[in-house]
Amino acid sequence: MSNFTFEHNTKIEFGINSINKIPNIIKKLKCKNVMCVTDQGLVKSGVFKQLTDILINSQINFVEFTEVEADPSTKMIEKAAKISKDNNVDMLIAIGGGSPIDTAKGIRIIMDNNVKLEDCSGVEKVDKISTPMMAIPTTAGTGSEVTKFAVLSDLEKDLKFTVTSGLICPDYAILDPQLTIGLPAGITAATGFDALTHAIEALTSIIAQPLADVISFESIKLIFDWLPKAVNQGTDLEARSEMLKAQLYAGIAFNNAFLGLSHAIASPLGAHCHIPHGLANAVMLSYVVKYNVPAAADKYAKAYDIIKNNVSSEGKYDKGYQFVKEIENLNKLCSLPSKLSEIGVDKKKLDLVAEDALKSGMLKFNVRSADKKQIREILEEAY
C-alpha cells in the first residue's frame, strides 16, 4: 500500500458557454476592479473581445493589459503589476495560452508580496497570495489554469526560471471549448504535444502516484484519439472539447507528480534557441521516451495497450518501444517536425542546452537519471 498526497486548488467550470459564468463569479467574490491579461494574438482574433463584452454588459469595471510576450519576461510583468496597482485592481483574469496565465501569476506575486520575481524562483518561495485569479485557456496544452508553476524569463540573462508554489494556482478555471476553435493547426498540434508530454512525464515521474496515474492514462488516451482530428478539422467542437479536457487532466496530473527530461531540455531550447515550448516537446518527446524505456517499460506498456484498445502478449520492453513508434506516428499525423535541425536549432548550442538541462529541477524527477553526456547524446540523436 502506497501513501500519497494529491493537491487540487482550482475550481473548474468546463463546458460550452461556461465563459458566461464569469460575471457571477466576480460578483460572488465582491471584486470591483478587474485586470484582463492577454496577448495581441487574442486581441486580433476577437477572442479577447468576447471576454470584455461580457464584462461591459455586466457593468464590471476592468483595465486591459494586452502586451503579453511569448516568453513572459520579468520586465513586462513588472510593468503590468504597476498598472494593476495604479488602478486598484482586486482581481486578475488571464485569457489565452500559458504565457498570459503565467504572466497573471507573476503579476499577483508582485502585487501581494512586493518582491522581485527572480527571488521567488524555486519551490514554495512565495509568502502569500490574496488577489483572486481566474484563468481561461484558449489552447489545449499547457494546463497552466490548474497548476502551481509559472515559467518566466529574464531576457537580459537569457534565462528561463520557474516559480513553484501551491499559492499561485488560479482560484478559478473557465474551460470553454468554443474559445479554442480558431487556434491554427500548427499551434493546436504543438500545444497538444505539450499536454501529451505532461501526461507521460507525470506518469513516469519518480514521485508518480496512483490518482495522478489514472488521470495521466486517460489524458494520453484522449490525445491519441482526438489530437489529429483537432489539428486537421479545427472546427470540430467535439475534438476541441476532448483535447481541452485532455490537457486539463494532464495539468492536474503533473501538478502533483511533476515532469521530467523532455521538459528539462525544452526549457533551455526556449531560452537559448527561442523555440516555442510546445514545439520543443513535440520534437524531443519520442527521443526521451526511448531513452526512458529501460526504466519505465511497465507504464509505457500499459499506455501502449490503452491507446491500442487491447492487451497484447508482447513483452513490456517491446511494448515500450512500440509506444515510442506510436508517438512518432502521432507526430507525423499532426504534421509536426521530428528533428531539432528542422526548427532552426543551432547545433553549436547543443552543449549549452545540455548543460542547462542538467541544472533543471525537472530532471531529478525523471524516471531514469541522465548526465550531461547522455543528454548531449539524446540531443544529437534528435538533431
VOBA-1610 file (N, C-alpha, C; in pm, whole numbers, padded with zeros to 5 digits, always signed):
BEGIN
Met+00084-00118+00000Met+00000+00000+00000Met+00089+00124+00000Ser+00061+00219-00091Ser+00144+00340-00101Ser+00070+00460-00044Asn+00144+00547+00024Asn+00089+00672+00074Asn+00114+00781-00030Phe+00018+00872-00044Phe+00040+00984-00134Phe-00048+01102-00095Thr-00006+01220-00141Thr-00082+01342-00121Thr-00120+01396-00258Phe-00246+01432-00273Phe-00294+01483-00402Phe-00349+01624-00381Glu-00296+01719-00458Glu-00339+01859-00446Glu-00426+01901-00564His-00531+01978-00533His-00607+02045-00640His-00672+02168-00579Asn-00629+02286-00621Asn-00669+02410-00557Asn-00757+02500-00642Thr-00797+02453-00759Thr-00870+02538-00854Thr-01010+02486-00878Lys-01109+02576-00871Lys-01245+02539-00907Lys-01259+02545-01059Ile-01309+02438-01119Ile-01315+02425-01264Ile-01458+02438-01315Glu-01476+02525-01413Glu-01603+02533-01487Glu-01573+02491-01630Phe-01622+02374-01670Phe-01591+02320-01803Phe-01718+02310-01885Gly-01713+02356-02010Gly-01825+02334-02099Gly-01853+02451-02191Ile-01932+02425-02294Ile-01971+02527-02390Ile-02049+02638-02318Asn-02009+02762-02347Asn-02068+02882-02288Asn-02035+02901-02140Ser-01938+02826-02089Ser-01900+02844-01948Ser-01840+02983-01924Ile-01793+03050-02031Ile-01740+03185-02017Ile-01846+03280-01963Asn-01973+03249-01986Asn-02082+03336-01940Asn-02100+03332-01789Lys-02032+03242-01720Lys-02043+03233-01574Lys-01952+03334-01503Ile-01865+03399-01580Ile-01765+03487-01521Ile-01825+03600-01436Pro-01925+03674-01486Pro-01978+03785-01404Pro-02029+03740-01267Asn-02096+03628-01261Asn-02147+03580-01133Asn-02034+03546-01035Ile-01924+03492-01089Ile-01809+03460-01004Ile-01747+03589-00948Ile-01733+03688-01035Ile-01675+03816-00992Ile-01761+03880-00884Lys-01892+03878-00905Lys-01983+03939-00807Lys-01983+03862-00676Lys-01972+03730-00686Lys-01965+03647-00566Lys-01842+03682-00483Leu-01731+03710-00551Leu-01606+03746-00483Leu-01605+03892-00436Lys-01707+03969-00481Lys-01720+04111-00445Lys-01600+04194-00493Cys-01548+04158-00610Cys-01437+04232-00668Cys-01490+04350-00750Lys-01418+04461-00745Lys-01465+04585-00807Lys-01385+04627-00931Asn-01257+04594-00932Asn-01170+04638-01042Asn-01087+04520-01093Val-01117+04478-01213Val-01055+04359-01272Val-00948+04400-01373Met-00839+04326-01375Met-00741+04341-01485Met-00751+04219-01574Cys-00772+04240-01705Cys-00777+04132-01803Cys-00643+04125-01875Val-00581+04008-01870Val-00445+03989-01920Val-00447+03899-02042Thr-00387+03944-02152Thr-00382+03862-02273Thr-00269+03909-02364Asp-00264+03852-02485Asp-00163+03893-02584Asp-00231+03949-02708Gln-00152+04004-02797Gln-00208+04068-02916Gln-00276+03968-03011Gly-00230+03845-03010Gly-00294+03744-03094Gly-00440+03724-03059Leu-00469+03722-02929Leu-00608+03705-02883Leu-00690+03831-02909Val-00624+03947-02906Val-00694+04072-02937Val-00734+04072-03085Lys-00640+04038-03173Lys-00665+04040-03317Lys-00767+03934-03359Ser-00768+03820-03289Ser-00860+03712-03326Ser-01004+03741-03284Gly-01022+03836-03194Gly-01157+03867-03146Gly-01197+03789-03022Val-01113+03694-02979Val-01147+03614-02861Val-01147+03701-02735Phe-01049+03791-02727Phe-01042+03879-02608Phe-01168+03965-02597Lys-01220+04009-02711Lys-01341+04091-02711Lys-01461+04015-02655Gln-01464+03884-02673Gln-01573+03806-02614Gln-01576+03822-02463Leu-01456+03822-02404Leu-01447+03840-02259Leu-01486+03982-02219Thr-01428+04081-02286Thr-01454+04220-02245Thr-01600+04259-02268Asp-01662+04205-02373Asp-01805+04233-02396Asp-01891+04181-02280Ile-01857+04065-02230Ile-01930+04008-02117Ile-01916+04098-01995Leu-01796+04149-01972Leu-01772+04236-01857Leu-01845+04370-01873Ile-01842+04424-01994Ile-01911+04551-02021Ile-02062+04535-02000Asn-02117+04427-02055Asn-02261+04404-02044Asn-02305+04382-01899Ser-02211+04336-01816Ser-02243+04312-01675Ser-02201+04430-01586Gln-02156+04539-01654Gln-02117+04663-01583Gln-02007+04638-01479Ile-01908+04560-01520Ile-01793+04530-01435Ile-01675+04615-01481Asn-01615+04689-01389Asn-01501+04773-01422Asn-01378+04687-01451Phe-01304+04723-01556Phe-01183+04646-01586Phe-01082+04733-01658Val-00955+04691-01646Val-00845+04751-01721Val-00780+04640-01801Glu-00731+04675-01919Glu-00671+04574-02007Glu-00519+04579-02000Phe-00457+04462-02002Phe-00314+04451-02028Phe-00298+04350-02140Thr-00259+04398-02259Thr-00258+04314-02379Thr-00118+04302-02440Glu-00015+04322-02357Glu+00123+04322-02407Glu+00200+04196-02370Val+00130+04087-02343Val+00198+03964-02303Val+00285+03911-02416Glu+00406+03870-02381Glu+00502+03816-02477Glu+00496+03663-02477Ala+00554+03604-02581Ala+00556+03458-02592Ala+00629+03394-02474Asp+00737+03452-02432Asp+00810+03407-02313Asp+00801+03519-02211Pro+00705+03513-02118Pro+00681+03626-02027Pro+00807+03669-01953Ser+00842+03795-01970Ser+00963+03846-01908Ser+00932+03917-01777Thr+01029+03919-01689Thr+01011+03985-01560Thr+00985+04134-01580Lys+01051+04194-01677Lys+01032+04337-01702Lys+00889+04368-01745Met+00835+04286-01834Met+00698+04306-01881Met+00598+04287-01767Ile+00622+04185-01683Ile+00531+04157-01572Ile+00536+04269-01468Glu+00653+04323-01444Glu+00666+04436-01352Glu+00586+04556-01402Lys+00588+04579-01533Lys+00510+04689-01592Lys+00361+04666-01568Ala+00315+04542-01592Ala+00174+04510-01573Ala+00133+04523-01426Ala+00221+04482-01336Ala+00192+04491-01193Ala+00176+04636-01149Lys+00257+04727-01206Lys+00244+04869-01173Lys+00110+04923-01220Ile+00069+04883-01340Ile-00061+04925-01392Ile-00174+04876-01301Ser-00162+04752-01256Ser-00266+04695-01169Ser-00275+04772-01037Lys-00159+04808-00982Lys-00159+04884-00855Lys-00217+05023-00875Asp-00179+05087-00986Asp-00229+05222-01015Asp-00380+05225-01033Asn-00439+05111-01074Asn-00583+05104-01099Asn-00659+05031-00989Asn-00591+05009-00875Asn-00656+04942-00760Asn-00721+04809-00799Val-00651+04733-00882Val-00704+04604-00927Val-00716+04508-00809Asp-00832+04442-00799Asp-00852+04344-00692Asp-00887+04206-00744Met-00872+04186-00877Met-00888+04052-00936Met-00820+04049-01071Leu-00760+03935-01105Leu-00694+03915-01233Leu-00766+03808-01314Ile-00786+03836-01443Ile-00839+03736-01535Ile-00740+03721-01649Ala-00685+03603-01666Ala-00593+03576-01777Ala-00666+03492-01881Ile-00656+03533-02005Ile-00717+03456-02114Ile-00613+03435-02224Gly-00598+03310-02266Gly-00501+03276-02369Gly-00431+03146-02339Gly-00307+03134-02385Gly-00228+03015-02358Gly-00151+03028-02228Gly-00043+02953-02217Gly+00034+02954-02093Gly+00098+03088-02062Ser+00132+03166-02165Ser+00202+03293-02141Ser+00115+03395-02068Pro-00009+03423-02111Pro-00093+03515-02034Pro-00123+03464-01894Ile-00143+03333-01880Ile-00176+03278-01748Ile-00056+03289-01655Asp+00063+03256-01704Asp+00183+03269-01621Asp+00213+03415-01590Thr+00183+03503-01686Thr+00200+03646-01662Thr+00113+03692-01546Ala-00013+03650-01546Ala-00105+03689-01438Ala-00059+03632-01304Lys-00004+03511-01306Lys+00051+03455-01183Lys+00164+03543-01131Gly+00249+03589-01223Gly+00360+03676-01184Gly+00311+03810-01133Ile+00209+03866-01197Ile+00154+03995-01154Ile+00106+03987-01010Arg+00033+03883-00976Arg-00021+03881-00841Arg+00083+03846-00735Ile+00191+03778-00777Ile+00302+03759-00683Ile+00359+03895-00643Ile+00381+03981-00743Ile+00436+04114-00715Ile+00335+04197-00637Met+00208+04195-00679Met+00105+04274-00612Met+00095+04240-00464Asp+00097+04111-00433Asp+00068+04067-00297Asp+00192+04054-00208Asn+00312+04059-00269Asn+00435+04039-00191Asn+00538+04149-00207Asn+00523+04232-00313Asn+00618+04341-00339Asn+00762+04288-00343Val+00782+04186-00427Val+00914+04122-00439Val+00959+04118-00584Lys+01085+04087-00605Lys+01136+04058-00738Lys+01102+03913-00771Leu+01054+03890-00892Leu+01014+03754-00930Leu+01131+03657-00924Glu+01250+03704-00956Glu+01368+03617-00952Glu+01390+03560-00812Asp+01352+03636-00710Asp+01370+03590-00573Asp+01272+03480-00535Cys+01169+03461-00618Cys+01070+03356-00593Cys+01097+03231-00675Ser+01204+03233-00754Ser+01240+03116-00833Ser+01270+02998-00741Gly+01216+02882-00777Gly+01235+02764-00693Gly+01102+02716-00637Val+01110+02649-00525Val+00991+02583-00469Val+00946+02651-00340Glu+00817+02687-00337Glu+00750+02744-00219Glu+00825+02864-00161Lys+00858+02960-00248Lys+00923+03082-00202Lys+00830+03204-00210Val+00702+03179-00233Val+00601+03285-00232Val+00536+03286-00095Asp+00537+03400-00028Asp+00489+03407+00110Asp+00338+03408+00121Lys+00272+03483+00032Lys+00127+03496+00044Lys+00065+03534-00089Ile-00062+03501-00104Ile-00141+03543-00220Ile-00281+03577-00169Ser-00327+03697-00203Ser-00461+03737-00160Ser-00549+03782-00275Thr-00489+03819-00389Thr-00567+03866-00504Thr-00625+03748-00581Pro-00757+03740-00596Pro-00818+03629-00671Pro-00774+03630-00818Met-00765+03512-00876Met-00726+03499-01016Met-00811+03395-01086Met-00850+03429-01209Met-00924+03337-01296Met-00842+03314-01422Ala-00837+03191-01469Ala-00764+03158-01591Ala-00859+03098-01693Ile-00847+03146-01817Ile-00934+03099-01926Ile-00843+03052-02040Pro-00813+02922-02049Pro-00724+02876-02156Pro-00792+02877-02292Thr-00717+02920-02394Thr-00767+02915-02531Thr-00684+02820-02617Thr-00589+02751-02553Thr-00515+02644-02617Thr-00533+02518-02535Ala-00516+02403-02598Ala-00528+02276-02526Ala-00389+02218-02510Gly-00315+02270-02413Gly-00179+02224-02400Gly-00114+02244-02265Thr-00109+02367-02214Thr-00022+02395-02101Thr-00074+02344-01967Gly-00206+02343-01948Gly-00261+02307-01818Gly-00236+02413-01712Ser-00187+02531-01754Ser-00149+02636-01659Ser-00265+02683-01572Glu-00386+02662-01621Glu-00503+02709-01547Glu-00526+02635-01416Val-00455+02522-01396Val-00473+02446-01272Val-00340+02415-01202Thr-00232+02479-01244Thr-00101+02439-01190Thr-00039+02545-01099Lys+00057+02497-01022Lys+00130+02582-00927Lys+00263+02630-00983Phe+00276+02626-01113Phe+00401+02665-01179Phe+00381+02791-01263Ala+00483+02876-01266Ala+00487+02989-01359Ala+00627+02991-01420Val+00633+02973-01552Val+00762+02972-01622Val+00786+03111-01678Leu+00889+03177-01627Leu+00916+03317-01660Leu+01056+03332-01718Ser+01084+03449-01775Ser+01211+03471-01843Ser+01279+03598-01794Asp+01409+03588-01776Asp+01494+03704-01757Asp+01568+03725-01888Leu+01518+03816-01971Leu+01571+03831-02105Leu+01714+03884-02106Glu+01749+03964-02006Glu+01885+04018-02001Glu+01988+03908-01977Lys+01948+03804-01902Lys+02040+03694-01872Lys+02017+03573-01963Asp+01919+03587-02058Asp+01887+03476-02149Asp+01855+03351-02068Leu+01769+03369-01968Leu+01743+03262-01871Leu+01594+03244-01847Lys+01551+03118-01842Lys+01415+03087-01800Lys+01420+03030-01659Phe+01323+03067-01578Phe+01316+03010-01444Phe+01171+02981-01408Thr+01152+02895-01310Thr+01018+02853-01271Thr+00990+02889-01126Val+00877+02952-01104Val+00826+02974-00969Val+00727+02862-00941Thr+00749+02790-00832Thr+00662+02677-00795Thr+00606+02701-00657Ser+00474+02719-00650Ser+00409+02741-00521Ser+00262+02707-00532Gly+00212+02631-00436Gly+00070+02599-00433Gly-00017+02722-00421Leu+00040+02832-00373Leu-00037+02955-00356Leu-00074+03021-00488Ile+00003+02994-00595Ile-00020+03067-00720Ile-00115+02995-00816Cys-00169+02880-00777Cys-00271+02816-00860Cys-00388+02913-00878Pro-00440+02928-01001Pro-00559+03011-01017Pro-00674+02962-00929Asp-00755+03054-00883Asp-00869+03017-00799Asp-00981+02955-00882Tyr-00996+03006-01005Tyr-01100+02956-01095Tyr-01040+02930-01232Ala-01087+02824-01297Ala-01051+02796-01436Ala-01179+02782-01517Ile-01189+02859-01623Ile-01305+02853-01713Ile-01258+02788-01842Leu-01308+02669-01871Leu-01266+02596-01991Leu-01384+02583-02086Asp-01386+02672-02185Asp-01494+02676-02283Asp-01437+02632-02418Pro-01473+02512-02466Pro-01415+02459-02590Pro-01431+02552-02710Gln-01535+02632-02712Gln-01557+02720-02826Gln-01444+02822-02844Leu-01377+02855-02735Leu-01270+02954-02741Leu-01144+02899-02809Thr-01137+02767-02830Thr-01019+02708-02894Thr-01041+02683-03044Ile-01160+02712-03093Ile-01193+02681-03233Ile-01101+02751-03332Gly-01063+02874-03307Gly-00984+02949-03404Gly-00834+02923-03398Leu-00791+02831-03313Leu-00648+02806-03298Leu-00590+02743-03425Pro-00482+02800-03481Pro-00423+02743-03603Pro-00376+02599-03583Ala-00370+02524-03694Ala-00336+02382-03687Ala-00200+02357-03624Gly-00099+02437-03661Gly+00035+02416-03607Gly+00041+02435-03457Ile-00027+02538-03407Ile-00029+02563-03263Ile-00112+02457-03191Thr-00221+02414-03253Thr-00302+02306-03197Thr-00216+02180-03178Ala-00137+02148-03280Ala-00053+02029-03275Ala+00055+02040-03168Ala+00126+02153-03166Ala+00236+02170-03072Ala+00186+02174-02928Thr+00077+02245-02902Thr+00024+02251-02765Thr-00032+02116-02724Gly-00087+02042-02820Gly-00135+01907-02790Gly-00022+01816-02747Phe+00094+01831-02812Phe+00211+01751-02772Phe+00266+01796-02638Asp+00251+01923-02606Asp+00290+01969-02473Asp+00206+01896-02368Ala+00075+01888-02392Ala-00013+01817-02299Ala+00025+01669-02290Leu+00055+01607-02405Leu+00095+01466-02404Leu+00222+01447-02323Thr+00317+01538-02338Thr+00441+01530-02261Thr+00414+01543-02112His+00324+01634-02075His+00285+01646-01934His+00232+01514-01880Ala+00142+01452-01955Ala+00080+01328-01908Ala+00181+01215-01897Ile+00266+01200-01998Ile+00363+01091-01999Ile+00469+01110-01890Glu+00516+01233-01875Glu+00621+01257-01775Glu+00566+01248-01632Ala+00442+01291-01612Ala+00380+01273-01480Ala+00363+01125-01448Leu+00328+01048-01550Leu+00306+00905-01534Leu+00431+00832-01488Thr+00547+00876-01539Thr+00672+00804-01511Thr+00764+00880-01415Ser+00714+00985-01355Ser+00792+01060-01256Ser+00829+00970-01138Ile+00940+01001-01073Ile+00978+00921-00956Ile+00885+00948-00838Ile+00802+01053-00847Ile+00701+01075-00743Ile+00561+01053-00799Ala+00551+00971-00904Ala+00420+00935-00959Ala+00335+00872-00849Gln+00204+00888-00862Gln+00113+00836-00761Gln-00013+00784-00827Pro-00087+00697-00759Pro-00200+00627-00824Pro-00305+00719-00884Leu-00348+00821-00813Leu-00454+00907-00865Leu-00407+00987-00986Ala-00286+01039-00980Ala-00230+01110-01095Ala-00209+01016-01213Asp-00173+00890-01185Asp-00156+00790-01292Asp-00286+00769-01369Val-00396+00752-01297Val-00526+00730-01360Val-00559+00846-01454Ile-00537+00968-01406Ile-00565+01086-01486Ile-00471+01094-01606Ser-00345+01058-01587Ser-00248+01061-01697Ser-00284+00963-01808Phe-00320+00840-01770Phe-00357+00741-01870Phe-00477+00788-01952Glu-00575+00847-01885Glu-00693+00896-01957Glu-00656+01011-02050Ser-00567+01099-02006Ser-00522+01209-02090Ser-00451+01157-02215Ile-00362+01060-02197Ile-00288+01001-02310Ile-00385+00941-02411Lys-00483+00867-02362Lys-00583+00805-02450Lys-00659+00911-02530Leu-00705+01015-02462Leu-00780+01122-02529Leu-00696+01190-02636Ile-00570+01216-02606Ile-00484+01287-02701Ile-00458+01203-02826Phe-00430+01075-02809Phe-00410+00990-02926Phe-00538+00976-03008Asp-00652+00977-02941Asp-00780+00964-03011Asp-00821+01091-03085Trp-00792+01208-03027Trp-00854+01331-03074Trp-00760+01437-03131Leu-00631+01432-03100Leu-00543+01539-03147Leu-00537+01549-03300Pro-00522+01437-03374Pro-00518+01452-03521Pro-00643+01520-03577Lys-00759+01488-03523Lys-00883+01550-03572Lys-00887+01698-03536Ala-00843+01732-03414Ala-00840+01873-03374Ala-00746+01953-03464Val-00636+01890-03505Val-00539+01956-03592Val-00593+01971-03734Asn-00648+01863-03787Asn-00686+01859-03929Asn-00829+01902-03956Gln-00914+01902-03853Gln-01052+01951-03865Gln-01078+02046-03748Gly-01015+02161-03756Gly-01009+02252-03642Gly-01141+02306-03592Thr-01247+02298-03673Thr-01377+02348-03629Thr-01463+02239-03563Asp-01408+02119-03553Asp-01483+02010-03490Asp-01489+02034-03339Leu-01606+02069-03289Leu-01621+02108-03149Leu-01598+01992-03054Glu-01633+01870-03096Glu-01611+01755-03009Glu-01461+01729-02991Ala-01386+01737-03100Ala-01241+01718-03092Ala-01177+01825-03004Arg-01220+01949-03023Arg-01167+02059-02942Arg-01201+02038-02794Ser-01321+01993-02767Ser-01365+01970-02629Ser-01284+01859-02563Glu-01264+01749-02634Glu-01190+01637-02577Glu-01043+01671-02556Met-00987+01752-02644Met-00847+01795-02625Met-00834+01892-02508Leu-00932+01979-02491Leu-00929+02071-02378Leu-00938+01992-02247Lys-01018+01888-02250Lys-01030+01801-02133Lys-00899+01726-02108Ala-00838+01677-02215Ala-00713+01601-02203Ala-00602+01684-02142Gln-00589+01809-02188Gln-00481+01893-02134Gln-00510+01932-01990Leu-00638+01945-01955Leu-00675+01972-01815Leu-00631+01855-01727Tyr-00663+01733-01770Tyr-00623+01615-01692Tyr-00470+01610-01675Ala-00400+01637-01786Ala-00254+01633-01780Ala-00200+01738-01684Gly-00262+01856-01684Gly-00220+01962-01594Gly-00238+01923-01448Ile-00353+01864-01417Ile-00379+01819-01279Ile-00278+01711-01240Ala-00247+01622-01334Ala-00154+01513-01305Ala-00013+01565-01276Phe+00040+01650-01364Phe+00178+01694-01342Phe+00188+01797-01230Asn+00077+01858-01195Asn+00078+01947-01078Asn+00110+01869-00951Asn+00083+01738-00955Asn+00110+01652-00840Asn+00235+01568-00855Ala+00266+01525-00977Ala+00378+01432-00998Ala+00500+01497-01063Phe+00487+01622-01108Phe+00594+01696-01173Phe+00631+01633-01308Leu+00743+01678-01365Leu+00775+01641-01503Leu+00909+01570-01513Gly+00977+01580-01628Gly+01099+01502-01645Gly+01193+01560-01749Leu+01264+01472-01816Leu+01376+01510-01902Leu+01335+01590-02025Ser+01220+01559-02084Ser+01179+01635-02202Ser+01160+01782-02167His+01098+01808-02053His+01080+01947-02011His+01212+02010-01965Ala+01299+01929-01908Ala+01431+01982-01869Ala+01507+02031-01992Ile+01487+01964-02105Ile+01552+02004-02230Ile+01476+02117-02299Ala+01343+02112-02294Ala+01261+02211-02365Ala+01286+02352-02313Ser+01308+02365-02183Ser+01326+02499-02126Ser+01450+02570-02182Pro+01568+02508-02180Pro+01683+02576-02241Pro+01674+02588-02393Leu+01601+02499-02459Leu+01579+02517-02603Leu+01501+02646-02627Gly+01409+02678-02535Gly+01336+02803-02545Gly+01424+02923-02513Ala+01503+02910-02406Ala+01585+03022-02361Ala+01697+03056-02459His+01767+02952-02509His+01886+02976-02591His+01858+02976-02742Cys+01754+02904-02783Cys+01726+02891-02926Cys+01591+02952-02965His+01518+03002-02864His+01388+03067-02885His+01288+02977-02958Ile+01288+02850-02918Ile+01194+02753-02974Ile+01070+02752-02885Pro+00950+02767-02943Pro+00827+02760-02863Pro+00823+02632-02781His+00773+02643-02659His+00780+02533-02564His+00712+02405-02616Gly+00592+02418-02670Gly+00521+02300-02719Gly+00594+02233-02834Leu+00652+02315-02922Leu+00726+02261-03036Leu+00852+02188-02989Ala+00918+02241-02889Ala+01037+02174-02834Ala+01001+02037-02780Asn+00891+02028-02707Asn+00847+01899-02655Asn+00801+01805-02766Ala+00738+01861-02868Ala+00691+01778-02980Ala+00807+01706-03047Val+00922+01776-03058Val+01040+01714-03119Val+01106+01617-03022Met+01120+01657-02897Met+01203+01581-02802Met+01133+01459-02741Leu+01000+01458-02734Leu+00930+01357-02655Leu+00966+01214-02692Ser+00963+01178-02818Ser+00988+01039-02857Ser+01130+00995-02822Tyr+01226+01087-02834Tyr+01366+01053-02803Tyr+01384+01032-02653Val+01316+01113-02573Val+01325+01098-02428Val+01255+00971-02382Val+01138+00943-02437Val+01066+00819-02402Val+01150+00698-02438Lys+01212+00701-02555Lys+01300+00590-02596Lys+01413+00572-02496Tyr+01473+00682-02450Tyr+01580+00675-02351Tyr+01529+00616-02220Asn+01404+00647-02185Asn+01348+00605-02056Asn+01291+00464-02054Val+01276+00401-02170Val+01213+00267-02174Val+01274+00168-02075Pro+01406+00157-02062Pro+01462+00061-01967Pro+01414+00079-01823Ala+01375+00204-01788Ala+01333+00231-01650Ala+01182+00246-01635Ala+01110+00254-01747Ala+00966+00282-01738Ala+00883+00189-01826Ala+00936+00072-01857Ala+00870-00018-01951Ala+00729-00057-01906Asp+00708-00079-01776Asp+00577-00120-01727Asp+00469-00019-01765Lys+00493+00108-01736Lys+00391+00210-01761Lys+00377+00242-01910Tyr+00488+00243-01982Tyr+00479+00264-02126Tyr+00401+00150-02192Ala+00422+00029-02144Ala+00349-00086-02199Ala+00200-00073-02175Lys+00164-00028-02055Lys+00022-00010-02024Lys-00037+00102-02110Ala+00038+00210-02127Ala-00009+00320-02212Ala-00029+00272-02355Tyr+00063+00188-02402Tyr+00051+00132-02538Tyr-00077+00049-02551Asp-00103-00036-02453Asp-00225-00118-02456Asp-00350-00030-02455Ile-00347+00078-02378Ile-00464+00166-02368Ile-00493+00236-02500Ile-00389+00287-02565Ile-00414+00359-02691Ile-00447+00264-02806Lys-00405+00137-02794Lys-00436+00039-02898Lys-00564-00038-02869Asn-00625-00011-02753Asn-00752-00075-02715Asn-00744-00227-02703Asn-00628-00276-02665Asn-00617-00420-02643Asn-00498-00449-02551Val-00493-00569-02500Val-00379-00612-02420Val-00309-00722-02499Ser-00194-00690-02556Ser-00124-00786-02640Ser-00033-00873-02555Ser+00021-00977-02616Ser+00106-01073-02544Ser+00254-01036-02551Glu+00285-00926-02618Glu+00424-00883-02629Glu+00481-00850-02490Gly+00611-00858-02478Gly+00677-00822-02353Gly+00673-00673-02329Lys+00696-00632-02204Lys+00681-00490-02169Lys+00784-00402-02241Tyr+00903-00454-02264Tyr+01004-00372-02332Tyr+00968-00353-02480Asp+00918-00461-02542Asp+00872-00449-02681Asp+00759-00347-02691Lys+00665-00353-02596Lys+00554-00257-02597Lys+00605-00115-02572Gly+00704-00104-02486Gly+00761+00028-02457Gly+00817+00092-02582Tyr+00891+00014-02661Tyr+00947+00069-02784Tyr+00840+00088-02892Gln+00733+00007-02886Gln+00620+00030-02976Gln+00550+00161-02941Phe+00547+00192-02812Phe+00488+00319-02768Phe+00565+00437-02827Val+00697+00424-02833Val+00780+00527-02897Val+00736+00547-03042Lys+00716+00436-03113Lys+00674+00443-03254Lys+00536+00509-03267Glu+00447+00483-03170Glu+00315+00546-03173Glu+00326+00697-03156Ile+00418+00741-03071Ile+00441+00885-03053Ile+00495+00945-03183Glu+00587+00875-03246Glu+00643+00923-03374Glu+00534+00931-03480Asn+00445+00833-03482Asn+00337+00832-03580Asn+00238+00946-03554Leu+00208+00972-03427Leu+00120+01083-03394Leu+00181+01215-03438Asn+00310+01228-03420Asn+00382+01347-03465Asn+00361+01368-03615Lys+00373+01260-03693Lys+00354+01270-03838Lys+00211+01304-03874Leu+00114+01243-03805Leu-00028+01270-03832Leu-00062+01416-03808Cys+00014+01479-03719Cys-00010+01620-03687Cys+00081+01715-03764Ser+00157+01658-03859Ser+00246+01737-03947Ser+00346+01821-03868Leu+00401+01760-03764Leu+00500+01827-03680Leu+00642+01786-03720Pro+00740+01872-03698Pro+00879+01834-03724Pro+00926+01731-03623Ser+01022+01649-03663Ser+01073+01545-03574Ser+01220+01561-03542Lys+01283+01668-03593Lys+01424+01692-03571Lys+01448+01836-03530Leu+01546+01855-03442Leu+01581+01990-03398Leu+01632+02075-03513Ser+01698+02011-03608Ser+01750+02084-03724Ser+01637+02144-03808Glu+01518+02084-03800Glu+01404+02132-03879Glu+01340+02256-03818Ile+01371+02287-03692Ile+01306+02400-03626Ile+01406+02512-03595Gly+01521+02507-03660Gly+01615+02618-03653Gly+01709+02619-03535Val+01728+02504-03470Val+01821+02498-03357Val+01964+02499-03411Asp+02046+02586-03355Asp+02187+02595-03391Asp+02261+02481-03321Lys+02323+02394-03399Lys+02391+02277-03342Lys+02501+02318-03244Lys+02557+02435-03263Lys+02663+02482-03173Lys+02611+02506-03032Lys+02478+02517-03017Lys+02422+02546-02886Lys+02379+02420-02809Leu+02399+02303-02868Leu+02354+02180-02803Leu+02426+02155-02670Asp+02554+02188-02665Asp+02627+02171-02538Asp+02569+02261-02429Leu+02536+02383-02467Leu+02478+02478-02372Leu+02340+02431-02326Val+02261+02378-02419Val+02129+02325-02385Val+02143+02207-02288Ala+02237+02117-02317Ala+02260+02001-02230Ala+02305+02044-02091Glu+02391+02143-02087Glu+02442+02193-01959Glu+02330+02251-01874Asp+02241+02330-01937Asp+02130+02390-01862Asp+02022+02287-01827Ala+02001+02188-01915Ala+01906+02082-01884Ala+01948+02006-01759Leu+02079+01990-01744Leu+02133+01920-01628Leu+02103+01994-01498Lys+02087+02126-01507Lys+02058+02208-01389Lys+01909+02214-01356Ser+01826+02166-01447Ser+01681+02179-01431Ser+01629+02100-01311Gly+01537+02162-01239Gly+01473+02092-01127Gly+01388+01975-01174Met+01340+01980-01300Met+01257+01872-01351Met+01336+01743-01371Leu+01465+01757-01399Leu+01546+01640-01429Leu+01548+01540-01314Lys+01546+01590-01192Lys+01555+01499-01078Lys+01432+01412-01060Phe+01322+01447-01131Phe+01200+01365-01123Phe+01191+01265-01238Asn+01285+01273-01332Asn+01282+01180-01445Asn+01305+01037-01397Val+01236+00944-01458Val+01240+00805-01413Val+01378+00743-01429Arg+01458+00793-01521Arg+01594+00744-01542Arg+01691+00861-01531Ser+01793+00845-01452Ser+01890+00954-01434Ser+01966+00977-01565Ala+02017+01098-01580Ala+02092+01132-01702Ala+02201+01232-01667Asp+02320+01210-01718Asp+02428+01307-01700Asp+02438+01393-01827Lys+02531+01487-01826Lys+02542+01578-01940Lys+02573+01503-02069Lys+02659+01402-02063Lys+02695+01326-02182Lys+02572+01255-02240Gln+02491+01196-02154Gln+02371+01126-02202Gln+02270+01223-02262Ile+02254+01339-02197Ile+02162+01439-02251Ile+02212+01488-02386Arg+02342+01509-02396Arg+02402+01555-02523Arg+02380+01451-02631Glu+02389+01322-02597Glu+02365+01216-02696Glu+02220+01214-02742Ile+02126+01238-02650Ile+01983+01245-02688Ile+01961+01363-02782Leu+02021+01477-02752Leu+02008+01595-02837Leu+02068+01569-02976Glu+02181+01500-02978Glu+02247+01467-03105Glu+02156+01378-03190Glu+02094+01278-03125Glu+02002+01189-03197Glu+01882+01266-03249Ala+01836+01365-03171Ala+01720+01442-03211Ala+01753+01548-03315Tyr+01882+01573-03337Tyr+01921+01676-03431Tyr+01912+01628-03576
//
